[in-house]
């Protein structure tokens, strides 16, 4: 499985998207903080975080006895650039050409 596949797999689950949203709101959360917002066992949250880490969407740092989780938006941006930008470029270019043509007629 390549890196893109890991990102898509990680983003496919609503719980993992929820965790990413929480980290987007405030980075550097502990497992306990993230767990408190979900109706799931600590072990379940840990499994979801592991998938996010494997995809590179979450990075961790130890601070004393705690492990802090941080959002890494780079893989999402890479997916956006690869899979969204290239498919919208043609439409945007067509709209700009239409705008220019309409302005010339006015």
Order of alpha helices (4+ residues) and beta strands (2+ residues): alpha-alpha-alpha-alpha-beta-beta-alpha-alpha
